[in-house]
Amino acid sequence: MITVVGTGTGAPLPPDAGAALAGAGLVVGGRRHLAAATTMPDTAERVVLGPLAPALDAIEQFLEKPADQGRVVVLASGDPGFFGIVRALAERFGAERLEVHPGVSSVATAFARLGLTWDDAVVVSAHGRDLRTAVNVCRAHPKVAVLTGPGAGPAELGAALRSSGRVLVVASALGAGADSGVASASGTGSGAASNAGATPSTASTPGAGTGPASTSGSGAGTGTRSGTGSAPAPDSGPVSHSGERERVERVTPAEAAARDWGPAVSVVLCLDESRVLSPVRTIAGPPPGPAQWALEEGEFTHRDSMITKFEVRALALARLGPRLGEHVWDIGAGSGSVAVECARLGAAVTAVEKTLDGVERIRANAAAHGVDVTAVHGAAPTVLSDLPDPDAVFIGGGGRELPAIVTACARRARRSVVVAMAALDRVPAVRDALVAAGLDCDGVLLQSSRLAPLPGDVTRLAATNPVFLLWGVRPPVRSEGVAQ
């Protein structure tokens, strides 16, 4: 049997750890956890938790010994079943061999410090993972908790979210002699209730580092990712409090980007403070997906019927595959109907439109549907160089520049590009651009007829204008015949 004890947000160890440690033959944990484990026998073996694979090997070797050698005890930050070591232990040894004592996660603690619920929050781990997923979730949702890691801390997150209008709440050394209230960037503490809707200060914290953005770690694991595994992304707890007191600071993304946060960051909350309170939920986490998509044109404000028709949008959405954690471009967005639909399905969305009235129309449609869409005024392909890379791109306009726009988008899209055209003459050039970028190309001519009433309570079919829809999909990378 392997006993896993969640230590919450820091030392001392919880009461139920004492009995487990008293009968331990092998104790695995971070240095601070092992230092706090004063009740373990002097004869117990100790393994400092860094890279995960060696620790798992040590556990396996110990389990092969006679049972009278004692039990295996693993000490882990926060709730070890929440982005923690329980997953790796269950995969290696089986869930039936685990006895888990959960602690309070850093996410729960950080939201508690603000006086906010978190059943409606999206939690994303950036520990040992590509930060872009966390950034896209933060752009798309009003309440997000980001579990940080080396190279993916508050500074890096802030740099990527400078123009998002979000507020970052950086929780450091949680559980280490908590100060009351929440500090703003100017260092002024205040109660959580009064901070819920306040605007973050633009001053710097007295005494704070102003050096380059640093990595920030959280949890017991200090190893780096490797092919043999690494310490799991912990749900809470700094690597070492180093004598620091708990700090919960509200900053703008720009302020976060300018700070050296050190190794004690536990979790970063990314909030749209106008939407941190939501109705009572039945299902925790991200809101359920929309009940309908490919909405009627009347659901959007548009000019002179200049809008992607719902039949075209339906297939375009199917080929784009917008989802949580991804970024979609809508080029030549017009009314922004495709952009809004992608945002409703959970993606972070950037809509590019060359007319000012079009940009305002996109923003109005996004607000009407309660989603976040970044509207960029400018002409493609020139303006695209300043945008973060997309996972998928929809191109609904472009005129004579269309082949160049498709080429620019296809080179940067991670997964797919979808192009809608009314002009037959542009189809060959667009197809060539998709293929030249290494995408697998396919397409269809959509020509639908809608029911329309006639006098006498009868119905006719009214034809819509035909539209060509071409799409290119990036083929999976193959390594020794295996799709990656």
C-alpha positions in Angstrom: 0.0 0.0 0.0 1.2 3.5 -0.8 -0.1 6.3 1.4 -0.2 9.7 -0.3 -0.6 12.7 2.0 -1.6 16.1 0.7 0.1 18.7 2.7 -2.2 21.6 1.8 -0.5 24.9 1.2 2.6 24.3 3.4 4.2 23.0 6.6 3.5 21.9 9.2 2.2 18.6 8.0 -1.5 17.8 8.5 -2.4 15.7 11.6 -3.2 12.5 9.6 0.4 12.5 8.2 1.8 11.6 11.6 0.3 8.1 11.9 1.3 7.3 8.3 4.8 8.4 8.8 5.3 6.5 12.0 5.0 3.2 10.2 6.9 4.3 7.0 9.8 2.5 5.5 10.2 4.8 2.5 9.2 8.5 2.5 9.1 10.5 -0.8 8.6 14.2 -0.8 10.0 17.6 -1.4 12.8 18.9 0.8 10.6 21.0 2.9 8.1 18.2 3.3 10.8 15.8 4.4 12.2 18.4 6.8 8.8 18.7 8.4 8.3 14.9 8.7 9.6 14.7 12.3 7.6 11.6 13.2 9.2 9.2 10.6 11.4 6.5 11.9 15.2 7.1 11.8 15.5 3.9 9.7 13.1 5.0 7.0 14.6 5.6 3.6 14.1 9.1 2.1 13.7 10.1 -1.5 13.7 13.8 -2.5 11.0 14.3 -5.1 12.6 16.0 -8.2 12.4 14.2 -11.5 9.5 11.8 -11.2 10.9 8.6 -12.9 13.6 7.9 -10.3 11.1 8.4 -7.5 8.7 5.9 -9.1 11.6 3.4 -9.6 12.5 3.8 -5.9 9.0 3.1 -4.8 8.7 0.0 -7.1 12.0 -1.4 -5.7 10.8 -0.8 -2.1 7.4 -2.5 -2.7 9.3 -5.7 -3.7 10.7 -5.9 -0.2 8.9 -7.8 2.6 5.8 -6.1 4.1 7.5 -5.8 7.5 9.9 -3.2 6.1 7.1 -0.6 6.5 4.9 1.3 4.2 5.5 3.8 1.4 4.5 7.4 2.2 4.4 10.1 -0.4 4.1 13.7 0.7 2.8 16.1 -1.9 1.7 19.7 -1.9 -2.0 20.7 -1.8 -4.4 18.1 -3.1 -2.3 15.4 -4.8 -5.3 14.2 -6.8 -5.6 17.6 -8.5 -2.9 18.0 -11.2 -0.7 16.0 -8.8 1.2 12.8 -8.2 -1.8 10.6 -7.7 -2.2 10.2 -11.5 1.4 8.9 -12.0 1.2 6.6 -9.0 -2.1 5.1 -10.2 -0.8 4.6 -13.7 2.3 2.8 -12.4 1.0 0.9 -9.4 -2.8 0.8 -9.7 -5.4 3.0 -7.9 -6.3 0.1 -5.6 -2.8 0.3 -4.0 -3.2 3.9 -3.1 -4.5 5.4 0.1 -4.9 9.1 -0.5 -5.3 11.9 2.1 -6.2 15.1 0.2 -5.2 18.5 1.2 -6.5 22.0 0.3 -5.4 23.0 -3.2 -3.7 26.3 -4.0 -6.6 27.1 -6.3 -9.2 26.8 -3.6 -6.9 28.7 -1.2 -6.3 31.6 -3.7 -10.0 32.0 -4.5 -10.8 31.9 -0.8 -8.4 34.7 -0.2 -10.5 36.8 -2.6 -13.8 35.7 -1.2 -14.8 34.1 -4.5 -16.3 30.8 -5.5 -14.3 28.7 -8.0 -16.8 26.1 -9.2 -17.2 28.3 -12.3 -13.4 28.7 -12.8 -11.4 27.1 -15.5 -8.1 25.6 -14.1 -5.2 25.1 -16.5 -1.7 23.8 -15.8 1.3 25.5 -17.4 3.8 23.4 -15.4 5.9 21.7 -18.0 3.4 22.5 -20.7 3.1 25.0 -23.5 2.1 28.4 -22.0 0.0 29.2 -25.1 -2.8 26.9 -23.9 -3.1 28.8 -20.6 -2.9 32.2 -22.5 -5.8 31.2 -24.8 -7.9 30.0 -21.9 -7.3 33.3 -20.1 -8.3 35.3 -23.1 -11.5 33.3 -23.6 -12.8 32.9 -20.1 -13.5 35.5 -17.3 -12.2 33.4 -14.3 -9.1 31.2 -14.8 -6.6 29.7 -12.4 -3.1 29.0 -13.9 -0.8 26.5 -12.2 2.6 27.9 -12.9 6.0 26.4 -13.7 9.5 27.2 -14.8 9.2 29.5 -17.9 5.5 29.8 -17.4 5.1 32.1 -14.4 3.3 35.5 -13.8 5.8 37.4 -15.9 5.5 35.2 -19.0 1.7 35.1 -18.6 1.5 38.9 -18.1 3.6 39.5 -21.2 1.2 37.4 -23.3 -1.9 39.1 -21.9 -0.9 42.8 -22.0 -3.8 43.9 -24.2 -6.4 41.5 -22.7 -7.9 43.9 -20.1 -7.6 41.1 -17.5 -6.4 41.4 -13.9 -3.8 38.9 -12.6 -3.9 37.8 -8.9 -0.5 36.3 -8.0 -0.6 34.1 -4.9 2.9 33.4 -3.5 3.9 31.2 -0.5 0.4 30.4 0.3 0.1 29.2 3.9 3.3 30.8 5.1 2.1 33.2 7.7 -0.8 34.7 5.9 -1.2 38.5 5.8 -4.8 39.7 5.8 -6.3 41.1 2.7 -5.0 41.3 -0.9 -2.2 43.6 -1.9 -2.4 45.7 -5.0 0.7 46.5 -7.1 1.3 49.5 -4.9 1.6 47.3 -1.9 -1.6 48.5 -0.2 -3.4 45.7 1.5 -7.2 45.6 1.4 -10.0 43.2 2.0 -11.1 40.7 -0.6 -14.6 42.1 -0.8 -13.4 45.6 -1.5 -11.0 44.4 -4.2 -13.5 42.3 -6.1 -14.3 45.1 -8.6 -11.3 47.5 -8.1 -8.9 48.6 -10.7 -5.3 47.4 -10.2 -2.7 50.0 -9.4 -0.2 50.9 -12.0 2.6 51.5 -9.4 5.3 49.0 -8.7 5.5 47.1 -5.4 8.1 48.7 -3.1 11.1 46.5 -2.9 10.0 44.3 -5.8 12.5 43.2 -8.4 12.5 45.0 -11.7 14.7 42.7 -13.5 13.8 40.5 -16.5 10.9 38.1 -16.4 11.9 35.0 -14.4 10.5 31.5 -14.2 8.3 30.7 -11.3 7.8 27.3 -9.8 5.2 25.7 -7.7 5.0 22.5 -5.7 7.4 20.0 -4.5 8.8 18.9 -7.8 11.9 20.7 -8.9 12.9 18.5 -11.9 12.5 19.4 -15.5 10.5 17.5 -18.0 12.3 14.7 -19.8 11.5 11.7 -21.9 11.4 9.6 -18.7 8.9 11.9 -16.9 9.2 14.7 -14.4 7.7 15.9 -11.2 3.9 16.4 -11.8 2.5 19.8 -12.1 1.5 20.3 -8.4 -1.7 22.0 -7.5 -0.3 24.2 -4.9 2.6 25.1 -2.7 5.9 26.8 -3.5 9.2 24.9 -3.9 10.5 26.8 -0.9 9.1 29.6 1.1 12.6 30.9 1.9 11.3 32.7 4.9 8.7 34.6 2.8 5.3 35.5 4.1 2.2 34.7 2.0 1.4 37.4 -0.5 -1.7 37.7 -2.7 -1.1 40.6 -5.2 -3.4 42.1 -7.8 -1.5 43.4 -10.8 -2.1 44.3 -14.4 -0.5 42.0 -17.0 2.0 44.7 -17.8 3.0 45.0 -14.2 3.3 41.2 -13.9 5.5 41.1 -17.0 7.9 43.6 -15.4 8.5 41.7 -12.2 10.9 39.0 -11.1 8.6 36.9 -9.1 11.0 34.3 -7.7 10.3 30.7 -7.0 7.5 31.0 -4.4 4.5 31.6 -6.7 1.7 29.0 -6.0 -0.9 30.0 -8.5 -2.0 32.9 -10.8 -5.7 33.8 -11.1 -6.6 35.6 -14.3 -9.9 37.6 -13.9 -12.3 39.7 -15.9 -13.4 41.5 -12.8 -16.7 42.6 -14.3 -17.7 38.9 -14.6 -16.2 37.1 -11.6 -19.7 36.4 -10.1 -21.8 34.0 -12.1 -25.2 32.4 -11.5 -25.5 29.2 -9.5 -23.9 26.3 -11.4 -24.9 22.6 -11.8 -21.7 21.6 -13.6 -18.3 22.8 -12.4 -15.6 24.2 -14.7 -16.1 25.8 -18.1 -19.7 26.6 -19.0 -21.5 24.0 -21.1 -21.2 24.5 -24.9 -23.9 26.3 -26.7 -27.1 24.5 -27.4 -27.0 25.7 -31.0 -24.4 26.9 -33.5 -24.6 28.1 -37.1 -27.0 30.7 -35.8 -29.5 32.6 -38.0 -28.1 35.7 -39.7 -30.6 37.7 -37.7 -28.7 36.9 -34.5 -26.0 39.3 -35.7 -25.8 42.9 -36.6 -24.6 43.1 -40.2 -24.5 45.5 -43.2 -26.4 44.9 -46.4 -26.5 41.1 -45.8 -22.7 41.0 -45.8 -22.5 38.0 -43.4 -21.4 34.4 -43.8 -24.6 32.5 -44.2 -25.4 29.9 -41.6 -25.1 26.9 -44.0 -21.5 28.0 -44.8 -20.8 28.7 -41.1 -21.9 25.2 -40.1 -19.4 23.5 -42.4 -16.7 26.1 -41.6 -17.0 25.5 -37.9 -16.8 21.7 -38.4 -13.5 22.2 -40.3 -12.1 24.8 -38.0 -12.8 22.7 -34.8 -12.7 25.7 -32.3 -12.2 24.5 -28.7 -11.0 25.5 -25.3 -7.3 26.4 -25.2 -7.0 27.2 -28.9 -6.7 30.4 -30.9 -8.7 31.1 -34.0 -8.2 33.9 -36.5 -11.2 35.3 -38.5 -9.8 37.3 -41.4 -12.0 39.8 -43.2 -14.4 39.2 -40.4 -17.1 41.6 -41.5 -19.9 41.2 -38.9 -17.7 38.8 -36.9 -20.3 36.0 -37.1 -17.7 33.2 -37.5 -15.5 34.8 -34.7 -18.4 34.9 -32.3 -19.4 31.3 -33.1 -15.8 30.2 -32.4 -15.7 32.1 -29.1 -19.1 30.5 -28.1 -17.4 27.1 -28.6 -14.6 28.0 -26.2 -11.7 29.3 -28.3 -9.8 32.5 -28.0 -10.5 34.5 -31.1 -8.9 37.4 -33.0 -11.0 39.0 -35.7 -9.2 41.1 -38.3 -11.3 43.7 -40.2 -10.1 46.6 -42.4 -13.1 49.0 -41.8 -13.6 50.9 -38.6 -17.4 50.4 -38.6 -16.8 46.7 -39.1 -14.6 46.5 -36.1 -17.3 48.2 -34.0 -19.9 45.8 -35.4 -17.7 42.8 -34.4 -17.3 44.2 -30.8 -21.1 44.8 -30.6 -21.9 41.3 -31.8 -19.4 39.7 -29.3 -20.9 41.7 -26.4 -24.4 40.7 -27.4 -23.4 37.0 -27.3 -21.4 37.4 -24.1 -18.1 36.3 -25.5 -14.6 37.8 -25.8 -13.3 38.5 -29.3 -10.2 40.6 -29.9 -11.1 42.9 -32.9 -8.1 44.2 -34.8 -8.4 47.1 -37.2 -6.1 46.6 -40.2 -5.6 44.9 -43.6 -4.3 41.4 -44.0 -1.7 40.1 -44.6 0.2 43.1 -43.2 -1.4 43.2 -39.8 -1.0 39.5 -39.2 2.7 39.7 -38.3 1.8 41.2 -34.9 -0.7 38.5 -33.9 0.0 35.3 -31.9 0.0 32.2 -34.0 -3.4 30.6 -34.6 -4.5 27.0 -34.4 -7.1 27.5 -37.1 -8.0 30.3 -39.5 -11.2 31.3 -41.3 -10.8 33.6 -44.3 -14.0 35.2 -45.5 -12.6 38.2 -47.4 -9.5 39.4 -49.1 -10.2 40.4 -52.7 -7.2 40.5 -55.0 -4.9 39.9 -51.9 -6.6 36.6 -51.1 -3.8 34.3 -52.3 -1.2 36.2 -50.3 -3.5 36.2 -47.3 -4.1 32.4 -47.6 -0.3 31.9 -47.9 0.5 33.9 -44.8 -2.2 32.2 -42.8 -1.4 28.7 -44.0 2.3 29.1 -43.0 1.4 29.9 -39.4 -1.8 27.9 -38.7 -1.0 24.9 -36.5 -4.0 22.8 -37.7 -6.3 24.2 -40.4 -7.3 27.0 -42.7 -10.8 27.4 -44.1 -11.5 29.8 -47.0 -15.0 30.9 -48.2 -15.2 32.4 -51.7 -18.0 33.5 -54.0 -15.7 34.0 -57.1 -14.9 30.9 -59.1 -11.8 32.5 -60.5 -10.1 32.6 -57.1 -10.5 28.9 -56.3 -7.4 27.6 -58.1 -5.0 30.2 -56.6 -6.3 29.5 -53.1 -6.0 25.8 -53.5 -2.5 26.2 -54.8 -1.6 28.4 -51.8 -2.9 25.8 -49.3 -1.1 22.9 -51.0 2.2 24.9 -51.2 2.1 25.5 -47.5 2.0 21.7 -46.9 -1.7 21.4 -46.1 -3.9 18.6 -47.3 -6.6 20.4 -49.3 -10.3 19.6 -49.9 -13.4 21.6 -50.7 -17.0 21.8 -51.7 -19.4 24.1 -53.5 -22.3 24.9 -51.2 -25.6 25.8 -52.8 -28.6 25.6 -50.6 -32.3 26.5 -50.9 -34.3 27.7 -48.0 -38.1 27.4 -47.4 -39.9 30.6 -48.3 -43.6 31.4 -47.9 -45.9 32.1 -50.9 -49.4 33.5 -50.8 -52.1 31.0 -50.2 -50.2 29.3 -47.3 -47.8 27.4 -49.6 -44.0 27.2 -49.6 -41.4 27.5 -52.3 -37.6 27.0 -52.3 -35.5 30.1 -52.4 -31.9 29.6 -53.6 -29.0 31.2 -51.8 -25.9 32.3 -53.6 -23.4 29.5 -54.2 -20.2 29.6 -52.1 -17.0 27.7 -52.5 -15.5 26.4 -49.2 -11.9 25.2 -49.4 -10.0 23.9 -46.4 -6.4 22.8 -45.8 -5.5 20.6 -42.8 -1.9 20.2 -41.6 -1.0 16.5 -41.7 0.2 14.9 -38.5 3.9 14.8 -37.9 5.1 11.2 -38.2 8.0 9.7 -36.4 9.1 6.2 -37.4 5.6 5.6 -38.8 3.8 6.8 -35.7 1.5 9.9 -35.9 2.5 12.5 -33.3 
